[in-house]
Amino acid sequence: MTVVAATVAALGLLAPSSAEAAASDCPSGSLCVWDQINYTGNRCSWSNADSDWTSGTVTCSWADDRNVKSVYNHGTSSSYEGVGLYSGAGYSGYLGCIGQGVKGPGVSGGPGLKVLSHKWLASC
C-alpha cells in the first residue's frame, strides 16, 4: 500500500486541478501519460499492455529520457481495476497501480516518475 501511496503522491493524484479538462484528449479505454504537468507536452497512449515503451508495439519516443508528469487511466473494461506502472521494461520495478478513472495532473516542480512499461491488472 505504501508503494501505491507514493506513486499517487509523485504524480499528484491527490491535487485536482482545473486543467483536468485537458485529459479529455485521452481516448476512452486507454492509459495516457504526458511528459508535462496538467496533461500538456508530449502524450503517449495505449489501449493494451506494453512491456517496453521504447521499443514495444506503441513507441513512446520521450520515455527513455523524460519522466511521466501527468497520467490518466481512462480504461473502461470491467475485467480490469487498474494499470500497474513499472520503472523498467519487462514489467520490472513495480511502482504502483493507477485505478480506473484516476487522473493525475502532476505537481508543479515535481520530478514525476520514470516509467517504461505497464499492464492492466484485475485488481490494484
N, C-alpha and C positions, 0 to 999 in steps of 0.2 A: 504494500500500500504506500510505503514511503517513496518508492520509485515513481509511482503514478502521481503522487502529490508534487514531487519535484518536477516532473515533466509538465504538469499543468501550470505550475508557477513559472517555469522557464519560458513557456510560450505565452504567458499572460492570459490564460484561460479564465482567470478569475476577475479580470478587469474589462467588463464590457465597454464598448465604445460606439459612438455614432457611425464610425467607419465600417461597422459590421455590414452595412448595406452593400459595400463593395464585394463582400463574399458571394454575392448573388451571381458572380461570374463563374462560380464553380458548378460544373454540370451535376445534375441530380444523379445519385448513385456513385459518386466519385469521392476520392480523397484528393484535396488540393492543398498545395503548400506554396508559399511565397518567400522570397529572399528579403523582403522588407516588411515592416510593421503595417498594420491596417490594410492588409490584403493588397499591397502595392508592390511594384517591382516586377521581377520575373516570376511567372507561375508555372508549376508543373502539376499535372493531374493524371490520375489513374482510376480505372473502374475495376481493376483486378490487382492482385498481389504483384509485387515486383521485388525480386531478390537482389537486384543491383541497379540502383537508379542511374548509374553512369554508363552501363552497357546492357541494360535489360531491354524488354520489349518496348517500353517507353523510356527514352533517354532524357534525363533532366540535366541539361548541359552545365548548370551552375552548381550542382550538388557537391561536386568534388572540392570546390574552393570557397563556397559560401554556406552559411548556416540557414536553417529554416527559422523564419521570424514570425510567420503567421501560418495558421493551419485551419482547415475546415473539413471535418468528416461529414460529407453530405451523402453518406451511404443510406440506402433505402431497403436493403434486403433484411427480411425477418430472420434469416439464418445467421446473421452476424450482429453482435452487440457493439463491436468497436474495431479499431485498427491498431495493431501493435507497431510501434516505431522502433527502429534499430539503428545504432550508430555505425554498424559495419554492414558490408554486403553479406549475403547468405543468411540473413536474419541473425546476425551476431551482435552482441552488445545491446540487449533489450533495454529500452529507455522508458517504456510505459505504454499504456493503452489510451487512445482517444475515443471516447464514446460516440456513438452515432448521433449526429445532430450537433455535436460540440464544435464551437468556433473559438479560435484564439487569435485575437488581433495583434498580439505581441506587446512587449513592453519597450517603450522608447529608451534607447540607450542600452538595452539588454543584448547579450551576445546571441541569443537564440540557441538552437541545438543543431549539432552535426547529425544528420540523418541520411543513411544510404540505402535503406531497404524498409519495406513494410509488408504486412499481410493482414487480411481480415481475420478477426477472431470471433469465435462463438460467444465468448464471454470476456469481460475485462477484469 
